[in-house]
């Protein structure tokens, strides 16, 4: 069993914690073959789309049974305060015995997820499956496993706005290339991977996982 780091944004961390996200998609970088050109694996296709051209290559996110430790936006404000996570940080909070007039303002300065050390990690995932496919080959079930349901229902989120526009267009009888939910995911994908990255329809690694554990003693406030 091997263990690797993996980055997740705040909304996706919340979805993992809620148990609604069990898949992630990451752009698959091609392997350069001297005769076949750029090839994707495993069971990959050459860019000439000749399925008999298969070159073995290990998924960079592991194989079933391997583990991924989640890097997320974080900080440790004081040595005694433990590690805090931006995904579900509510400030210092106000308890029943707290006087709001005596709680000082506190501007939070977060550390980027890429700089999170292993010791600060609170989420560990076990890989249950990996495959390669085109981004737009995903199904409605895949969308649910990607954990964006709450974002689609949030009219202030990027995917929520795109979903709402597509839903209204579909109701109005406008021909749709995809289901409205897919437009919401496409907007989220573009926000994370760059404009027009969805329409490019890249090959992606589909990594399926389950939660393997949460770091004991980590502050979830």
HUGIKA-V980595 format. One record per residue. PSI is psi in radians with two decimals (NA if undefined). D_LAST is the distance of its C-alpha to the last C-alpha in Angstrom with 2 decimals. Layout:
psi: <PSI & PSI>
d_last: <D_LAST & D_LAST>
This chain:
psi: <2.25 & 2.77 & 2.34 & 2.69 & 2.71 & 2.42 & 2.43 & 2.50 & 2.91 & -0.89 & -0.63 & -0.59 & -0.76 & -0.66 & -0.67 & -0.79 & -0.60 & -0.15 & 0.24 & -0.10 & 2.06 & 0.18 & 2.65 & 2.57 & 2.30 & 2.43 & 2.29 & 2.08 & 2.39 & 2.68 & 2.30 & 2.08 & 2.38 & -0.49 & -0.60 & -0.18 & -2.53 & 2.20 & 2.46 & 2.60 & 2.89 & 2.82 & 0.62 & 2.86 & 2.47 & 2.82 & -0.36 & -0.03 & 0.78 & 1.73 & -0.27 & -0.23 & 1.67 & 2.25 & 2.24 & 2.42 & 2.45 & 2.40 & 2.27 & -0.20 & 0.16 & -3.14 & 2.87 & 2.30 & -0.41 & 2.90 & 2.61 & 2.22 & 2.32 & 2.19 & 2.22 & 2.92 & 2.32 & 3.07 & 2.82 & 1.81 & -0.71 & 2.66 & -0.53 & -0.12 & -0.16 & -3.10 & 2.37 & 2.67 & 2.27 & -0.48 & -0.62 & 0.73 & 2.22 & 0.37 & -2.88 & -0.23 & 2.85 & 1.93 & 3.08 & -0.40 & 0.09 & 2.51 & 1.92 & -0.48 & -0.25 & 0.31 & 1.96 & 2.63 & 2.49 & 1.99 & 2.05 & 2.29 & 1.90 & 2.67 & 2.41 & 2.60 & -0.58 & -0.38 & 0.10 & 2.20 & 2.80 & -0.62 & -0.41 & -0.12 & 2.42 & -0.28 & 2.24 & 2.32 & 2.52 & 2.20 & 2.24 & -0.23 & 2.60 & 2.55 & 2.91 & 2.34 & 2.98 & 2.51 & -0.78 & 0.09 & -0.08 & 2.61 & 3.07 & -0.66 & -0.69 & -0.71 & -0.75 & -0.72 & -0.35 & -0.24 & 0.54 & 0.21 & -0.83 & -0.63 & -0.62 & -0.51 & -0.13 & 1.87 & -0.21 & -0.13 & 2.75 & -0.90 & -0.56 & -0.73 & -0.76 & -0.70 & -0.76 & -0.77 & -0.77 & -0.67 & -0.76 & -0.64 & -0.71 & -0.71 & -0.61 & -0.01 & 0.21 & 2.27 & 2.33 & 2.37 & -0.58 & 3.01 & 2.69 & -0.66 & -0.58 & -0.58 & -0.62 & -0.75 & -0.66 & -0.71 & -0.70 & -0.76 & -0.80 & -0.64 & -0.48 & -0.54 & 0.00 & 2.61 & 2.37 & 0.14 & -0.49 & -0.82 & -0.41 & -0.35 & 1.02 & 2.84 & 2.44 & 2.63 & 2.25 & 1.99 & 2.07 & 2.51 & 2.94 & 2.75 & 2.25 & -0.25 & 2.84 & 2.42 & 2.20 & 2.40 & -0.11 & 2.43 & 2.19 & 0.13 & NA>
d_last: <31.25 & 29.82 & 26.31 & 25.48 & 22.60 & 21.87 & 20.06 & 18.03 & 16.93 & 13.66 & 15.40 & 16.85 & 13.73 & 12.47 & 16.02 & 16.05 & 13.04 & 14.94 & 18.09 & 20.06 & 20.63 & 23.10 & 25.16 & 25.02 & 28.00 & 28.88 & 32.14 & 34.76 & 36.76 & 40.44 & 42.54 & 45.72 & 48.82 & 52.20 & 54.04 & 51.52 & 49.33 & 45.60 & 44.60 & 41.37 & 40.70 & 40.63 & 43.32 & 43.20 & 45.58 & 47.38 & 47.20 & 50.73 & 49.15 & 51.33 & 49.41 & 51.83 & 50.45 & 47.64 & 46.23 & 43.82 & 40.55 & 37.30 & 34.16 & 31.96 & 28.88 & 30.53 & 32.45 & 31.60 & 30.19 & 28.66 & 24.94 & 22.67 & 19.58 & 17.22 & 16.86 & 14.27 & 13.35 & 11.35 & 11.76 & 11.92 & 12.56 & 14.22 & 15.75 & 14.22 & 10.56 & 10.04 & 9.17 & 6.55 & 7.36 & 8.95 & 9.42 & 6.46 & 5.08 & 6.15 & 7.41 & 7.88 & 8.58 & 11.99 & 12.93 & 16.52 & 17.92 & 16.56 & 19.17 & 18.03 & 21.09 & 19.94 & 16.48 & 17.40 & 16.74 & 14.69 & 15.56 & 13.13 & 15.26 & 14.02 & 16.03 & 17.79 & 17.14 & 20.73 & 20.07 & 17.33 & 19.02 & 19.21 & 17.61 & 14.23 & 14.41 & 12.32 & 14.56 & 18.29 & 20.76 & 24.34 & 26.98 & 29.16 & 31.48 & 32.56 & 35.19 & 36.55 & 37.40 & 37.77 & 34.66 & 36.38 & 37.47 & 34.18 & 34.56 & 32.75 & 31.38 & 30.09 & 28.34 & 26.53 & 25.60 & 24.25 & 21.48 & 22.21 & 23.09 & 20.31 & 21.11 & 24.76 & 24.13 & 22.30 & 25.26 & 23.35 & 22.47 & 25.15 & 25.89 & 25.76 & 28.42 & 30.59 & 30.39 & 31.38 & 34.31 & 35.52 & 35.26 & 37.36 & 39.81 & 40.25 & 40.91 & 43.46 & 45.26 & 44.43 & 44.98 & 41.72 & 41.48 & 38.28 & 36.42 & 34.13 & 30.95 & 32.29 & 32.58 & 28.88 & 28.09 & 30.80 & 29.22 & 25.86 & 27.88 & 29.81 & 26.77 & 25.51 & 28.96 & 31.21 & 33.55 & 35.98 & 34.32 & 34.23 & 37.92 & 38.80 & 37.85 & 37.14 & 37.19 & 33.71 & 32.31 & 30.72 & 28.30 & 27.37 & 24.69 & 22.71 & 19.50 & 20.70 & 17.62 & 14.03 & 13.71 & 13.68 & 11.61 & 9.12 & 5.55 & 3.79 & 0.00>
